[in-house]
Amino acid sequence: MPEINDNEVGATLINVFKIDPDNQQPIIDEIQENVESMGDLPGFVSFSLHRSLGGERIVNYVLFESQEAFGAIRDSCDWEEQMSDVMATAEPDRRFYEVVLTHESSK
């Protein structure tokens, strides 16, 4: 399971997809198909996918060693082309974030 902390990963990409609830599972299936090829790419750390319970959002949380690593991955593979069906049916909001705080249960 990916671990979120404030000192290990250089770049955190969070992408919120606004979608039609009827398309949630097909979009998840397509993202899952496409992301499996990322595992061996240099600079890739982890990928987590979340779905809203109401069906209107999908959020992915991707960790890279750096923003440059993300750029190299984006430029070296046909990720945008592979995701064209998703992009046609979803409104993505992709941004890089910096972890400023993590807190765990003391249990």
Summary of the structure (lengths in Angstrom):
residues: 107
radius of gyration: 14.4
end to end distance: 18.5
largest distance: 44.7
contacts: 268
relative contact order: 0.29
helix: 36%
strand: 31%
